[in-house]
Amino acid sequence: MSDSDAMAVAAMGMRAQSARMRIIAENLANAASTGRTADEDPYRRMVPLFQAELDRASGLRMVRMSGAEPDSSEFQLRFEPGHPAANADGYVRYPNVQTLVELMDMRDAQRAYEANLNMIENARRMQERALDLLRR
């Protein structure tokens, strides 16, 4: 694998983690979004989907985010009889977003992004070092 191949793989990984962070940010932003009425569903947490992809030109396997799908876990119920979205028993359905889980996922995505960035920086430094050696 050449330095440019390593940079291409790392750049694709950075794009995938960036897209993952956008999904997580959307989940966090909608963590308290209920329906307007008792019959309307609240926001449903989205889960990013990743796919390995073969680059035919270079023969490299890269990762990309292929989309997102709704999390099928149950909504949270809270007793709030005065809420406009409360059912007949006084319970409101809240999104199935758990803030702590989302924050941990965000941290994981951030670290993966930083690892890919370090890979690009190291490949660039190796190229610069090779050029320095050739100049001597």
C-alpha atoms as one frame of an Amber mdcrd trajectory, in Angstrom:
protein
   0.000   0.000   0.000   1.425   3.341  -1.010   1.246   6.527   1.010  -1.430
   7.916  -1.291  -3.471   4.723  -0.849  -3.198   5.088   2.919  -4.344   8.689
   2.652  -7.325   7.672   0.481  -8.404   4.981   2.956  -8.039   7.375   5.893
  -9.960  10.126   4.079 -12.820   7.717   3.375 -12.804   6.711   7.049 -12.948
  10.374   8.076 -15.951  10.936   5.807 -17.714   7.909   7.318 -17.069   9.073
  10.897 -18.167  12.607  10.036 -21.466  11.262   8.693 -21.811   9.120  11.821
 -21.336  12.210  14.011 -24.079  14.028  12.062 -26.525  11.180  12.794 -25.558
  11.216  16.489 -25.988  14.997  16.649 -29.447  14.633  15.102 -30.341  12.008
  17.716 -29.175  14.280  20.537 -31.028  17.273  19.122 -34.274  15.288  19.045
 -33.889  13.491  22.381 -36.932  15.293  23.808 -39.028  15.558  20.628 -42.436
  14.083  21.351 -45.399  13.789  19.054 -47.930  16.607  18.945 -50.788  14.284
  19.889 -51.081  10.984  21.755 -51.416   9.106  18.440 -48.306  10.613  16.860
 -44.994   8.817  17.361 -42.061  10.740  18.824 -38.692  10.948  17.097 -37.134
   7.518  16.600 -33.375   7.174  17.105 -31.396   6.568  13.926 -28.509   4.094
  13.717 -25.775   4.583  11.072 -25.034   1.699   8.698 -21.522   1.122   7.374
 -20.485  -0.827   4.325 -17.132  -2.044   3.052 -16.507  -0.892  -0.481 -13.935
  -2.089  -3.002 -12.247   0.660  -5.000 -11.715  -1.039  -8.366  -9.047   1.412
  -9.500  -6.719   0.836  -6.541  -7.983  -2.526  -5.273  -8.414  -1.085  -1.775
 -11.276  -1.926   0.550 -12.708   1.198   2.121 -15.549   1.900   4.511 -18.427
   4.268   3.886 -21.677   5.055   5.603 -24.388   3.568   3.422 -27.290   5.148
   5.278 -29.162   5.030   8.540 -32.036   2.972   9.830 -34.468   3.572  12.680
 -33.742   1.899  16.015 -36.592  -0.479  16.811 -36.271  -0.254  20.593 -39.251
   0.859  22.664 -40.056   4.495  23.356 -39.674   5.839  26.886 -42.887   6.493
  28.813 -43.169   9.379  31.269 -46.148  10.301  33.369 -47.087  13.863  32.336
 -50.886  14.134  32.308 -50.870  17.834  31.309 -48.774  17.300  28.175 -50.602
  17.651  24.814 -49.208  14.272  23.675 -50.321  12.390  26.825 -52.443   9.295
  26.289 -55.625   8.511  28.241 -53.530   7.215  31.174 -51.440  10.420  31.290
 -48.263   8.923  29.786 -46.226  10.622  27.069 -44.043   8.628  24.683 -40.541
  10.091  24.430 -37.869   9.155  21.878 -35.796   6.021  22.353 -32.651   8.181
  22.500 -30.389   7.655  25.500 -28.147  10.683  25.847 -25.305   8.801  27.564
 -25.193   6.179  24.801 -25.164   8.906  22.159 -22.341  10.761  23.918 -20.295
   7.554  24.120 -20.927   6.903  20.413 -19.900  10.489  19.642 -16.663  10.040
  21.570 -15.963   6.785  19.720 -16.592   8.463  16.350 -14.361  11.374  17.359
 -11.504   9.033  18.258 -11.867   7.083  15.016 -11.843  10.387  13.095  -8.690
  11.489  14.925  -7.009   8.126  14.228  -7.676   8.541  10.507  -6.395  12.117
  10.648  -3.195  10.899  12.341  -2.799   8.305   9.599  -2.953  11.042   6.948
  -0.487  13.217   8.845   1.950  10.310   9.260   1.737   9.401   5.563   2.411
  13.042   4.660   5.411  13.159   7.022   6.809   9.967   5.491   6.477  11.454
   2.008   8.257  14.629   3.145  10.999  12.561   4.787  11.485  10.521   1.596
  11.796  13.722  -0.430  14.337  15.091   2.041  16.404  11.936   1.740  16.282
  12.089  -2.084  17.507  15.703  -2.043  20.728  14.799  -0.237
